[in-house]
């Protein structure tokens, strides 16, 4: 079946602009996660959704970052007033909540470059 | 101490070699553990979940030592295609499903 998809695959923007990154999880997966990854680092947790609600947003770095999942499927990560330090690969993952082992499956990521 | 620590490598081994990676975690109450593989400029892919007494999948064996708080991954008969970064991942206890990721260990298998 289809895996996690993310769009766009690459996004180049200017400092101060607003961007939206989209994630379409595996069908039937109720849990959805956003991470970001910089070169040479492991994924850094941003936010986790269970259904439509954000169950844990403790990883969002500041209030310029916001994410929604209005219908419990597709999610959008929104970044306002982008800064050069926001440049990274933004990864989305989904999992079957009932899986006791919480195995997460990742999308290909969106590479964000802020000039 | 970092929550999840791995030797970053790189490990350079010839084809056919056996190589082992270790990972230590700080939260003794952690319950579930994973190894992910990540190729250059690609997303992480689940390689193995690590069960309580360890498990094997073909050439790959994962072990968990709760007393010492470490997880290992053993790759036997390594192939060129095994070249990648291997990420150790820990799920702390509780309903929160936030995973804690190591920085990864880089493996290069040479012909």
Interface residues (C-beta under 8 A of the other chain):
Chain A: X31 X33 X40 X41 X42 X43 X44 X45 X48 X55 X56 X58 X59 X91 X95 X97 X100 X101 X102 X103 X104 X105 X106 X107 X108 X109
Chain B: X4 X32 X34 X42 X43 X44 X45 X46 X49 X87 X91 X96 X97 X98 X99 X101 X102 X103 X104
